[in-house]
Amino acid sequence: MEKHGNTYDQIFRRRSFHLFKGGSDRLSEAELSALDAFLKTLRPLHPEIKTLVRVVPARETTCMRGAEYCILFYSEKKGDYLRNAGYMGEQADLYLNSVGIGALWYGMGKPRAKTAEGLDYVIMIAIAKVPADSFRRDLSQTKRKDVPAIWSGDGLGVSDIVRYAPSACNLQPWFVENDGSGLKVFRIWPAKRGIMPAGKVNFFNRMDIGIFLLILETCLEHEGLKYGRQLFEDTSDERLERVQVAYYRLDKSPAQL
Ligand SMILES: Cc1cc2nc3c(=O)[nH]c(=O)nc-3n(C[C@H](O)[C@H](O)[C@H](O)COP(=O)(O)O)c2cc1C
């Protein structure tokens, strides 16, 4: 199984396979067992929240996008379980791209098994073998907000990269303020919500924030920037224009002191 670059490189390579075009290639036993092994290494954002990840044939779900399997995320429904699932799932998304497996975060999907070992279904990622040349090659074709719409203050070499984090309906509900000592990360209510029903915004945008934090940390680590992370609870069901979800205190390198 060929590996294409490191985790950071996948931010540039990954894309959603909204439709897996019926190739005959199936995932091999080796690929499936490597995936299983990888899924066991997923790092939670909130270790106190119980989770379970299962890979099932796509026919055991409502996913009709031509995927072969779906990765199902189950969780205790408490606290920040949505961003926890987003943070864990994005690690899987980046891994899948690195080993040539196409992936689609699929919020519309429902699995046959709504619970597993007492935990509730949260989200799925549909997967299938895809041609090696079908990953993203040209970021300029990728629709995302411009940097000033998602970041203020020094971009630290990461502001132009984190904006490529995926999000449900591509709403990109995040904003980062670099105050000189650290990064304040906000979840923001999207100005336009496309086809997403208003009642689903909090649900998906919280998951998106988990995805964004994983991408942000991957970028900070790639730049050699050390940080201390402080997470703030984001569980209100109200329509909040802007809620601070995290603070990343940046440790100054000796050269900056
Ligand atoms: C939590 C989440 C749920 C999503 N649900 C769906 C979905 O139900 N159907 C779909 O076609 N795409 C879905 N997507 C994919 C997004 O539309 C896609 O990530 C976004 O448009 C950015 O495009 P890209 O992933 O190709 O960079 C979802 C993405 C996320 C992060």
The ligand as an SDF file (V2000), in Angstrom:
LIG
                    3D

 31 33  0  0  0  0  0  0  0  0999 V2000
  -19.5660   17.1270    8.8880 C   0  0  0  0  0  0  0  0  0  0  0  0
  -19.6870   17.0800    7.3850 C   0  0  0  0  0  0  0  0  0  0  0  0
  -20.8240   16.5600    6.7900 C   0  0  0  0  0  0  0  0  0  0  0  0
  -20.9350   16.5010    5.3900 C   0  0  0  0  0  0  0  0  0  0  0  0
  -22.0580   15.9540    4.8360 N   0  0  0  0  0  0  0  0  0  0  0  0
  -22.1380   15.8550    3.4780 C   0  0  0  0  0  0  0  0  0  0  0  0
  -23.2930   15.2560    2.8760 C   0  0  0  0  0  0  0  0  0  0  0  0
  -24.2320   14.8440    3.5630 O   0  0  0  0  0  0  0  0  0  0  0  0
  -23.3200   15.1380    1.5310 N   0  0  0  0  0  0  0  0  0  0  0  0
  -22.2990   15.5940    0.7490 C   0  0  0  0  0  0  0  0  0  0  0  0
  -22.3660   15.4570   -0.4800 O   0  0  0  0  0  0  0  0  0  0  0  0
  -21.1900   16.1830    1.2820 N   0  0  0  0  0  0  0  0  0  0  0  0
  -21.0860   16.3090    2.6210 C   0  0  0  0  0  0  0  0  0  0  0  0
  -19.9700   16.8760    3.1850 N   0  0  0  0  0  0  0  0  0  0  0  0
  -18.8450   17.3110    2.3380 C   0  0  0  0  0  0  0  0  0  0  0  0
  -18.7600   18.8400    2.2010 C   0  0  0  0  0  0  0  0  0  0  0  0
  -19.7630   19.2900    1.3260 O   0  0  0  0  0  0  0  0  0  0  0  0
  -17.3500   19.2220    1.7050 C   0  0  0  0  0  0  0  0  0  0  0  0
  -16.4120   18.8230    2.6570 O   0  0  0  0  0  0  0  0  0  0  0  0
  -17.1930   20.7090    1.4640 C   0  0  0  0  0  0  0  0  0  0  0  0
  -18.0540   21.1320    0.4230 O   0  0  0  0  0  0  0  0  0  0  0  0
  -15.7600   21.0760    1.0800 C   0  0  0  0  0  0  0  0  0  0  0  0
  -15.3300   20.3700   -0.0720 O   0  0  0  0  0  0  0  0  0  0  0  0
  -14.0660   19.4330   -0.0570 P   0  0  0  0  0  0  0  0  0  0  0  0
  -14.2440   18.4430    1.0560 O   0  0  0  0  0  0  0  0  0  0  0  0
  -14.0550   18.7590   -1.4120 O   0  0  0  0  0  0  0  0  0  0  0  0
  -12.8260   20.2500    0.1790 O   0  0  0  0  0  0  0  0  0  0  0  0
  -19.8600   16.9880    4.5690 C   0  0  0  0  0  0  0  0  0  0  0  0
  -18.7220   17.5180    5.1800 C   0  0  0  0  0  0  0  0  0  0  0  0
  -18.6210   17.5650    6.5650 C   0  0  0  0  0  0  0  0  0  0  0  0
  -17.3720   18.1060    7.1710 C   0  0  0  0  0  0  0  0  0  0  0  0
  1  2  1  0
  2  3  1  0
  2 30  2  0
  3  4  2  0
  4  5  1  0
  4 28  1  0
  5  6  2  0
  6  7  1  0
  6 13  1  0
  7  8  2  0
  7  9  1  0
  9 10  1  0
 10 11  2  0
 10 12  1  0
 12 13  2  0
 13 14  1  0
 14 15  1  0
 14 28  1  0
 15 16  1  0
 16 17  1  0
 16 18  1  0
 18 19  1  0
 18 20  1  0
 20 21  1  0
 20 22  1  0
 22 23  1  0
 23 24  1  0
 24 25  2  0
 24 26  1  0
 24 27  1  0
 28 29  2  0
 29 30  1  0
 30 31  1  0
M  END
$$$$
